[in-house]
Amino acid sequence: MRWLKPNLKNSLYGLLGHASNPTESTLENGTEDIREAMLALLGENSPKRFPQLTRRLRYAADIQALWYLRGDLMATLATIHGETAARQQVRAITEMFDGLLPGSLSSRPSPLMG
């Protein structure tokens, strides 16, 4: 049954609109880079100030889990730095996801961001 897992993953990426699958090492390295960047935005005191979010970021299982945690990160950063600064920081994190997500999860331009 092991041969089924990579084929299933490839077919899911194909169905979700991702043109080329990232290699396993690219995906793993990208995930860890994004995780570290997200934790860095919270600061070195994050385990004490934001224990739940820090734990969720640290133990997120995959790139999709980190993608969905951007909203929680945005809310937390907005309370620290204000919404404008938080939006800029999260935008930089969002760009790190390019090429690592299935096409259906990529961000779309917002008409509010004119």
N, CA, C and O atoms as a GROMACS GRO file, in nm:
protein
  456
    1MET      N    1   0.081  -0.120   0.000
    1MET     CA    2   0.000   0.000   0.000
    1MET      C    3   0.085   0.126   0.000
    1MET      O    4   0.033   0.234  -0.027
    2ARG      N    5   0.214   0.117   0.030
    2ARG     CA    6   0.299   0.235   0.033
    2ARG      C    7   0.304   0.304  -0.103
    2ARG      O    8   0.315   0.426  -0.108
    3TRP      N    9   0.295   0.229  -0.211
    3TRP     CA   10   0.300   0.290  -0.345
    3TRP      C   11   0.179   0.378  -0.372
    3TRP      O   12   0.183   0.462  -0.460
    4LEU      N   13   0.072   0.359  -0.297
    4LEU     CA   14  -0.050   0.436  -0.317
    4LEU      C   15  -0.038   0.578  -0.263
    4LEU      O   16  -0.098   0.670  -0.319
    5LYS      N   17   0.036   0.597  -0.155
    5LYS     CA   18   0.042   0.728  -0.090
    5LYS      C   19   0.099   0.837  -0.181
    5LYS      O   20   0.035   0.942  -0.194
    6PRO      N   21   0.216   0.819  -0.244
    6PRO     CA   22   0.265   0.926  -0.332
    6PRO      C   23   0.172   0.952  -0.450
    6PRO      O   24   0.153   1.066  -0.490
    7ASN      N   25   0.114   0.846  -0.504
    7ASN     CA   26   0.023   0.864  -0.617
    7ASN      C   27  -0.102   0.939  -0.574
    7ASN      O   28  -0.154   1.024  -0.648
    8LEU      N   29  -0.151   0.908  -0.456
    8LEU     CA   30  -0.269   0.977  -0.404
    8LEU      C   31  -0.237   1.124  -0.381
    8LEU      O   32  -0.317   1.211  -0.416
    9LYS      N   33  -0.121   1.152  -0.322
    9LYS     CA   34  -0.082   1.291  -0.299
    9LYS      C   35  -0.067   1.366  -0.431
    9LYS      O   36  -0.113   1.479  -0.443
   10ASN      N   37  -0.004   1.304  -0.530
   10ASN     CA   38   0.014   1.368  -0.660
   10ASN      C   39  -0.120   1.395  -0.727
   10ASN      O   40  -0.140   1.501  -0.787
   11SER      N   41  -0.211   1.300  -0.717
   11SER     CA   42  -0.341   1.321  -0.780
   11SER      C   43  -0.420   1.430  -0.709
   11SER      O   44  -0.494   1.504  -0.773
   12LEU      N   45  -0.405   1.440  -0.576
   12LEU     CA   46  -0.474   1.547  -0.503
   12LEU      C   47  -0.418   1.683  -0.543
   12LEU      O   48  -0.495   1.778  -0.562
   13TYR      N   49  -0.287   1.694  -0.556
   13TYR     CA   50  -0.230   1.820  -0.602
   13TYR      C   51  -0.280   1.853  -0.741
   13TYR      O   52  -0.309   1.970  -0.771
   14GLY      N   53  -0.292   1.754  -0.827
   14GLY     CA   54  -0.342   1.777  -0.962
   14GLY      C   55  -0.486   1.822  -0.962
   14GLY      O   56  -0.522   1.914  -1.035
   15LEU      N   57  -0.569   1.759  -0.880
   15LEU     CA   58  -0.710   1.796  -0.872
   15LEU      C   59  -0.729   1.937  -0.816
   15LEU      O   60  -0.822   2.008  -0.855
   16LEU      N   61  -0.642   1.976  -0.725
   16LEU     CA   62  -0.655   2.106  -0.662
   16LEU      C   63  -0.591   2.217  -0.744
   16LEU      O   64  -0.591   2.333  -0.702
   17GLY      N   65  -0.538   2.183  -0.859
   17GLY     CA   66  -0.492   2.287  -0.950
   17GLY      C   67  -0.347   2.324  -0.937
   17GLY      O   68  -0.307   2.426  -0.994
   18HIS      N   69  -0.267   2.249  -0.868
   18HIS     CA   70  -0.126   2.280  -0.856
   18HIS      C   71  -0.053   2.221  -0.975
   18HIS      O   72  -0.057   2.100  -0.996
   19ALA      N   73   0.012   2.305  -1.052
   19ALA     CA   74   0.073   2.262  -1.177
   19ALA      C   75   0.190   2.167  -1.155
   19ALA      O   76   0.197   2.062  -1.219
   20SER      N   77   0.280   2.201  -1.068
   20SER     CA   78   0.395   2.114  -1.045
   20SER      C   79   0.409   2.090  -0.896
   20SER      O   80   0.402   2.182  -0.815
   21ASN      N   81   0.429   1.965  -0.862
   21ASN     CA   82   0.442   1.929  -0.722
   21ASN      C   83   0.579   1.971  -0.671
   21ASN      O   84   0.679   1.946  -0.738
   22PRO      N   85   0.585   2.034  -0.554
   22PRO     CA   86   0.716   2.062  -0.496
   22PRO      C   87   0.779   1.930  -0.453
   22PRO      O   88   0.709   1.837  -0.412
   23THR      N   89   0.911   1.922  -0.460
   23THR     CA   90   0.977   1.801  -0.415
   23THR      C   91   0.959   1.790  -0.264
   23THR      O   92   0.929   1.888  -0.196
   24GLU      N   93   0.978   1.670  -0.214
   24GLU     CA   94   0.960   1.646  -0.070
   24GLU      C   95   1.055   1.733   0.012
   24GLU      O   96   1.015   1.789   0.114
   25SER      N   97   1.180   1.745  -0.032
   25SER     CA   98   1.276   1.827   0.044
   25SER      C   99   1.243   1.975   0.034
   25SER      O  100   1.259   2.048   0.132
   26THR      N  101   1.197   2.021  -0.082
   26THR     CA  102   1.157   2.161  -0.097
   26THR      C  103   1.040   2.192  -0.006
   26THR      O  104   1.038   2.296   0.060
   27LEU      N  105   0.944   2.103  -0.003
   27LEU     CA  106   0.826   2.122   0.081
   27LEU      C  107   0.865   2.123   0.229
   27LEU      O  108   0.816   2.206   0.306
   28GLU      N  109   0.951   2.030   0.268
   28GLU     CA  110   0.993   2.022   0.408
   28GLU      C  111   1.074   2.146   0.449
   28GLU      O  112   1.049   2.204   0.555
   29ASN      N  113   1.168   2.187   0.365
   29ASN     CA  114   1.248   2.306   0.396
   29ASN      C  115   1.162   2.432   0.398
   29ASN      O  116   1.178   2.516   0.486
   30GLY      N  117   1.073   2.444   0.302
   30GLY     CA  118   0.984   2.559   0.298
   30GLY      C  119   0.894   2.566   0.419
   30GLY      O  120   0.872   2.674   0.475
   31THR      N  121   0.842   2.452   0.460
   31THR     CA  122   0.756   2.447   0.578
   31THR      C  123   0.831   2.494   0.702
   31THR      O  124   0.779   2.574   0.780
   32GLU      N  125   0.952   2.445   0.719
   32GLU     CA  126   1.031   2.485   0.836
   32GLU      C  127   1.071   2.632   0.831
   32GLU      O  128   1.072   2.699   0.934
   33ASP      N  129   1.104   2.682   0.712
   33ASP     CA  130   1.137   2.824   0.698
   33ASP      C  131   1.018   2.912   0.735
   33ASP      O  132   1.033   3.012   0.805
   34ILE      N  133   0.901   2.874   0.688
   34ILE     CA  134   0.780   2.950   0.719
   34ILE      C  135   0.748   2.942   0.868
   34ILE      O  136   0.714   3.043   0.930
   35ARG      N  137   0.760   2.825   0.925
   35ARG     CA  138   0.734   2.807   1.068
   35ARG      C  139   0.826   2.899   1.150
   35ARG      O  140   0.780   2.969   1.241
   36GLU      N  141   0.954   2.899   1.117
   36GLU     CA  142   1.050   2.982   1.190
   36GLU      C  143   1.020   3.130   1.172
   36GLU      O  144   1.031   3.208   1.267
   37ALA      N  145   0.983   3.170   1.051
   37ALA     CA  146   0.951   3.311   1.025
   37ALA      C  147   0.828   3.354   1.104
   37ALA      O  148   0.824   3.465   1.158
   38MET      N  149   0.728   3.267   1.111
   38MET     CA  150   0.606   3.300   1.185
   38MET      C  151   0.637   3.312   1.334
   38MET      O  152   0.588   3.404   1.400
   39LEU      N  153   0.716   3.221   1.387
   39LEU     CA  154   0.752   3.227   1.528
   39LEU      C  155   0.839   3.350   1.557
   39LEU      O  156   0.826   3.412   1.663
   40ALA      N  157   0.926   3.386   1.463
   40ALA     CA  158   1.012   3.503   1.482
   40ALA      C  159   0.929   3.631   1.491
   40ALA      O  160   0.964   3.722   1.566
   41LEU      N  161   0.821   3.638   1.414
   41LEU     CA  162   0.736   3.757   1.420
   41LEU      C  163   0.674   3.777   1.558
   41LEU      O  164   0.647   3.890   1.598
   42LEU      N  165   0.652   3.669   1.628
   42LEU     CA  166   0.593   3.679   1.762
   42LEU      C  167   0.695   3.722   1.866
   42LEU      O  168   0.657   3.771   1.973
   43GLY      N  169   0.822   3.706   1.837
   43GLY     CA  170   0.928   3.747   1.929
   43GLY      C  171   0.976   3.633   2.016
   43GLY      O  172   0.916   3.526   2.020
   44GLU      N  173   1.086   3.659   2.085
   44GLU     CA  174   1.147   3.552   2.164
   44GLU      C  175   1.070   3.520   2.291
   44GLU      O  176   1.089   3.414   2.350
   45ASN      N  177   0.983   3.610   2.335
   45ASN     CA  178   0.901   3.583   2.454
   45ASN      C  179   0.766   3.521   2.419
   45ASN      O  180   0.677   3.512   2.504
   46SER      N  181   0.750   3.478   2.295
   46SER     CA  182   0.621   3.425   2.252
   46SER      C  183   0.571   3.306   2.333
   46SER      O  184   0.451   3.296   2.356
   47PRO      N  185   0.658   3.213   2.377
   47PRO     CA  186   0.603   3.102   2.455
   47PRO      C  187   0.533   3.146   2.582
   47PRO      O  188   0.438   3.082   2.627
   48LYS      N  189   0.578   3.258   2.641
   48LYS     CA  190   0.515   3.308   2.763
   48LYS      C  191   0.395   3.397   2.732
   48LYS      O  192   0.293   3.390   2.800
   49ARG      N  193   0.408   3.481   2.628
   49ARG     CA  194   0.301   3.576   2.596
   49ARG      C  195   0.187   3.512   2.519
   49ARG      O  196   0.070   3.544   2.542
   50PHE      N  197   0.221   3.422   2.427
   50PHE     CA  198   0.120   3.360   2.339
   50PHE      C  199   0.142   3.208   2.336
   50PHE      O  200   0.177   3.153   2.231
   51PRO      N  201   0.121   3.140   2.447
   51PRO     CA  202   0.154   2.997   2.452
   51PRO      C  203   0.074   2.911   2.354
   51PRO      O  204   0.128   2.818   2.295
   52GLN      N  205  -0.055   2.941   2.337
   52GLN     CA  206  -0.136   2.856   2.248
   52GLN      C  207  -0.094   2.871   2.103
   52GLN      O  208  -0.076   2.772   2.033
   53LEU      N  209  -0.078   2.994   2.057
   53LEU     CA  210  -0.039   3.016   1.917
   53LEU      C  211   0.101   2.964   1.892
   53LEU      O  212   0.127   2.904   1.788
   54THR      N  213   0.192   2.986   1.986
   54THR     CA  214   0.329   2.934   1.971
   54THR      C  215   0.327   2.783   1.957
   54THR      O  216   0.396   2.727   1.870
   55ARG      N  217   0.250   2.716   2.040
   55ARG     CA  218   0.241   2.570   2.036
   55ARG      C  219   0.180   2.524   1.904
   55ARG      O  220   0.227   2.427   1.843
   56ARG      N  221   0.074   2.592   1.859
   56ARG     CA  222   0.009   2.553   1.734
   56ARG      C  223   0.103   2.572   1.615
   56ARG      O  224   0.105   2.488   1.524
   57LEU      N  225   0.181   2.680   1.614
   57LEU     CA  226   0.277   2.701   1.506
   57LEU      C  227   0.389   2.598   1.511
   57LEU      O  228   0.427   2.543   1.408
   58ARG      N  229   0.440   2.574   1.629
   58ARG     CA  230   0.553   2.482   1.643
   58ARG      C  231   0.516   2.339   1.603
   58ARG      O  232   0.598   2.268   1.545
   59TYR      N  233   0.393   2.298   1.632
   59TYR     CA  234   0.354   2.160   1.606
   59TYR      C  235   0.259   2.143   1.489
   59TYR      O  236   0.196   2.038   1.474
   60ALA      N  237   0.246   2.245   1.405
   60ALA     CA  238   0.162   2.232   1.285
   60ALA      C  239   0.216   2.117   1.199
   60ALA      O  240   0.336   2.109   1.173
   61ALA      N  241   0.126   2.031   1.156
   61ALA     CA  242   0.167   1.908   1.089
   61ALA      C  243   0.221   1.928   0.948
   61ALA      O  244   0.307   1.852   0.903
   62ASP      N  245   0.172   2.030   0.877
   62ASP     CA  246   0.212   2.045   0.738
   62ASP      C  247   0.195   2.190   0.692
   62ASP      O  248   0.156   2.277   0.770
   63ILE      N  249   0.225   2.212   0.567
   63ILE     CA  250   0.221   2.348   0.511
   63ILE      C  251   0.079   2.404   0.512
   63ILE      O  252   0.060   2.524   0.532
   64GLN      N  253  -0.020   2.320   0.492
   64GLN     CA  254  -0.159   2.366   0.494
   64GLN      C  255  -0.199   2.415   0.632
   64GLN      O  256  -0.270   2.515   0.645
   65ALA      N  257  -0.154   2.347   0.736
   65ALA     CA  258  -0.185   2.389   0.873
   65ALA      C  259  -0.125   2.527   0.900
   65ALA      O  260  -0.189   2.612   0.963
   66LEU      N  261  -0.003   2.550   0.854
   66LEU     CA  262   0.058   2.682   0.870
   66LEU      C  263  -0.017   2.787   0.791
   66LEU      O  264  -0.033   2.901   0.836
   67TRP      N  265  -0.065   2.751   0.673
   67TRP     CA  266  -0.142   2.845   0.590
   67TRP      C  267  -0.264   2.895   0.667
   67TRP      O  268  -0.294   3.015   0.666
   68TYR      N  269  -0.334   2.804   0.731
   68TYR     CA  270  -0.455   2.841   0.804
   68TYR      C  271  -0.425   2.915   0.935
   68TYR      O  272  -0.514   2.981   0.989
   69LEU      N  273  -0.306   2.905   0.985
   69LEU     CA  274  -0.269   2.976   1.108
   69LEU      C  275  -0.232   3.122   1.082
   69LEU      O  276  -0.208   3.197   1.177
   70ARG      N  277  -0.226   3.163   0.957
   70ARG     CA  278  -0.194   3.303   0.926
   70ARG      C  279  -0.296   3.399   0.987
   70ARG      O  280  -0.259   3.508   1.030
   71GLY      N  281  -0.421   3.360   0.990
   71GLY     CA  282  -0.525   3.446   1.049
   71GLY      C  283  -0.502   3.468   1.198
   71GLY      O  284  -0.516   3.580   1.247
   72ASP      N  285  -0.468   3.363   1.269
   72ASP     CA  286  -0.439   3.376   1.412
   72ASP      C  287  -0.314   3.461   1.435
   72ASP      O  288  -0.308   3.542   1.527
   73LEU      N  289  -0.216   3.440   1.349
   73LEU     CA  290  -0.094   3.520   1.357
   73LEU      C  291  -0.125   3.668   1.332
   73LEU      O  292  -0.076   3.755   1.403
   74MET      N  293  -0.207   3.695   1.231
   74MET     CA  294  -0.246   3.832   1.198
   74MET      C  295  -0.316   3.898   1.317
   74MET      O  296  -0.285   4.012   1.351
   75ALA      N  297  -0.408   3.828   1.379
   75ALA     CA  298  -0.481   3.883   1.493
   75ALA      C  299  -0.387   3.915   1.609
   75ALA      O  300  -0.400   4.019   1.673
   76THR      N  301  -0.295   3.826   1.634
   76THR     CA  302  -0.201   3.847   1.744
   76THR      C  303  -0.107   3.964   1.714
   76THR      O  304  -0.084   4.049   1.800
   77LEU      N  305  -0.054   3.968   1.591
   77LEU     CA  306   0.036   4.077   1.554
   77LEU      C  307  -0.036   4.211   1.554
   77LEU      O  308   0.023   4.314   1.587
   78ALA      N  309  -0.164   4.211   1.518
   78ALA     CA  310  -0.241   4.335   1.516
   78ALA      C  311  -0.256   4.391   1.658
   78ALA      O  312  -0.257   4.513   1.677
   79THR      N  313  -0.269   4.304   1.756
   79THR     CA  314  -0.279   4.352   1.894
   79THR      C  315  -0.146   4.408   1.943
   79THR      O  316  -0.143   4.496   2.030
   80ILE      N  317  -0.036   4.358   1.888
   80ILE     CA  318   0.096   4.404   1.931
   80ILE      C  319   0.137   4.532   1.857
   80ILE      O  320   0.177   4.630   1.918
   81HIS      N  321   0.127   4.529   1.723
   81HIS     CA  322   0.184   4.634   1.638
   81HIS      C  323   0.081   4.721   1.567
   81HIS      O  324   0.117   4.823   1.508
   82GLY      N  325  -0.044   4.683   1.570
   82GLY     CA  326  -0.146   4.752   1.493
   82GLY      C  327  -0.172   4.678   1.363
   82GLY      O  328  -0.089   4.600   1.316
   83GLU      N  329  -0.288   4.703   1.305
   83GLU     CA  330  -0.331   4.626   1.190
   83GLU      C  331  -0.245   4.649   1.066
   83GLU      O  332  -0.214   4.554   0.994
   84THR      N  333  -0.206   4.772   1.040
   84THR     CA  334  -0.127   4.800   0.920
   84THR      C  335   0.006   4.727   0.922
   84THR      O  336   0.044   4.665   0.823
   85ALA      N  337   0.077   4.734   1.031
   85ALA     CA  338   0.206   4.666   1.043
   85ALA      C  339   0.187   4.514   1.037
   85ALA      O  340   0.265   4.444   0.974
   86ALA      N  341   0.084   4.466   1.103
   86ALA     CA  342   0.057   4.322   1.102
   86ALA      C  343   0.027   4.273   0.961
   86ALA      O  344   0.074   4.167   0.920
   87ARG      N  345  -0.050   4.350   0.887
   87ARG     CA  346  -0.084   4.312   0.750
   87ARG      C  347   0.042   4.302   0.662
   87ARG      O  348   0.054   4.210   0.581
   88GLN      N  349   0.135   4.395   0.680
   88GLN     CA  350   0.260   4.392   0.603
   88GLN      C  351   0.343   4.270   0.640
   88GLN      O  352   0.401   4.205   0.553
   89GLN      N  353   0.349   4.238   0.768
   89GLN     CA  354   0.427   4.122   0.813
   89GLN      C  355   0.366   3.992   0.762
   89GLN      O  356   0.439   3.903   0.717
   90VAL      N  357   0.236   3.981   0.768
   90VAL     CA  358   0.170   3.859   0.723
   90VAL      C  359   0.179   3.847   0.570
   90VAL      O  360   0.188   3.737   0.517
   91ARG      N  361   0.177   3.960   0.500
   91ARG     CA  362   0.193   3.956   0.354
   91ARG      C  363   0.328   3.896   0.317
   91ARG      O  364   0.338   3.818   0.222
   92ALA      N  365   0.433   3.933   0.390
   92ALA     CA  366   0.566   3.877   0.364
   92ALA      C  367   0.567   3.726   0.389
   92ALA      O  368   0.630   3.651   0.314
   93ILE      N  369   0.499   3.682   0.493
   93ILE     CA  370   0.488   3.538   0.521
   93ILE      C  371   0.410   3.469   0.410
   93ILE      O  372   0.447   3.360   0.365
   94THR      N  373   0.302   3.530   0.366
   94THR     CA  374   0.217   3.472   0.262
   94THR      C  375   0.298   3.447   0.135
   94THR      O  376   0.278   3.346   0.068
   95GLU      N  377   0.387   3.538   0.101
   95GLU     CA  378   0.470   3.521  -0.019
   95GLU      C  379   0.561   3.399  -0.009
   95GLU      O  380   0.599   3.342  -0.111
   96MET      N  381   0.596   3.360   0.112
   96MET     CA  382   0.682   3.243   0.131
   96MET      C  383   0.612   3.113   0.092
   96MET      O  384   0.679   3.012   0.068
   97PHE      N  385   0.481   3.115   0.085
   97PHE     CA  386   0.404   2.995   0.052
   97PHE      C  387   0.400   2.968  -0.099
   97PHE      O  388   0.359   2.860  -0.140
   98ASP      N  389   0.444   3.064  -0.182
   98ASP     CA  390   0.438   3.047  -0.327
   98ASP      C  391   0.508   2.919  -0.372
   98ASP      O  392   0.624   2.894  -0.337
   99GLY      N  393   0.437   2.840  -0.448
   99GLY     CA  394   0.492   2.715  -0.501
   99GLY      C  395   0.485   2.597  -0.407
   99GLY      O  396   0.524   2.487  -0.445
  100LEU      N  397   0.437   2.617  -0.286
  100LEU     CA  398   0.433   2.508  -0.188
  100LEU      C  399   0.292   2.456  -0.161
  100LEU      O  400   0.275   2.348  -0.105
  101LEU      N  401   0.192   2.532  -0.200
  101LEU     CA  402   0.053   2.496  -0.173
  101LEU      C  403  -0.018   2.447  -0.297
  101LEU      O  404   0.019   2.484  -0.409
  102PRO      N  405  -0.121   2.366  -0.279
  102PRO     CA  406  -0.208   2.335  -0.393
  102PRO      C  407  -0.271   2.465  -0.442
  102PRO      O  408  -0.292   2.558  -0.364
  103GLY      N  409  -0.302   2.473  -0.570
  103GLY     CA  410  -0.355   2.595  -0.630
  103GLY      C  411  -0.480   2.648  -0.563
  103GLY      O  412  -0.502   2.769  -0.561
  104SER      N  413  -0.562   2.561  -0.509
  104SER     CA  414  -0.686   2.606  -0.447
  104SER      C  415  -0.663   2.681  -0.316
  104SER      O  416  -0.753   2.749  -0.268
  105LEU      N  417  -0.544   2.670  -0.258
  105LEU     CA  418  -0.515   2.738  -0.132
  105LEU      C  419  -0.437   2.867  -0.151
  105LEU      O  420  -0.413   2.937  -0.053
  106SER      N  421  -0.398   2.899  -0.271
  106SER     CA  422  -0.321   3.022  -0.288
  106SER      C  423  -0.411   3.143  -0.266
  106SER      O  424  -0.532   3.137  -0.288
  107SER      N  425  -0.349   3.252  -0.221
  107SER     CA  426  -0.429   3.370  -0.191
  107SER      C  427  -0.470   3.441  -0.319
  107SER      O  428  -0.399   3.438  -0.420
  108ARG      N  429  -0.585   3.504  -0.313
  108ARG     CA  430  -0.637   3.578  -0.426
  108ARG      C  431  -0.628   3.727  -0.394
  108ARG      O  432  -0.638   3.765  -0.277
  109PRO      N  433  -0.609   3.810  -0.494
  109PRO     CA  434  -0.605   3.954  -0.467
  109PRO      C  435  -0.738   4.001  -0.411
  109PRO      O  436  -0.845   3.960  -0.456
  110SER      N  437  -0.730   4.087  -0.313
  110SER     CA  438  -0.852   4.139  -0.251
  110SER      C  439  -0.888   4.272  -0.312
  110SER      O  440  -0.801   4.356  -0.334
  111PRO      N  441  -1.017   4.296  -0.342
  111PRO     CA  442  -1.056   4.426  -0.392
  111PRO      C  443  -1.040   4.536  -0.287
  111PRO      O  444  -1.042   4.654  -0.319
  112LEU      N  445  -1.024   4.496  -0.162
  112LEU     CA  446  -1.007   4.593  -0.053
  112LEU      C  447  -0.865   4.644  -0.042
  112LEU      O  448  -0.840   4.744   0.027
  113MET      N  449  -0.772   4.578  -0.109
  113MET     CA  450  -0.631   4.614  -0.098
  113MET      C  451  -0.586   4.702  -0.213
  113MET      O  452  -0.477   4.680  -0.266
  114GLY      N  453  -0.663   4.799  -0.252
  114GLY     CA  454  -0.635   4.884  -0.366
  114GLY      C  455  -0.531   4.981  -0.344
  114GLY      O  456  -0.499   5.059  -0.434
   0.00000   0.00000   0.00000
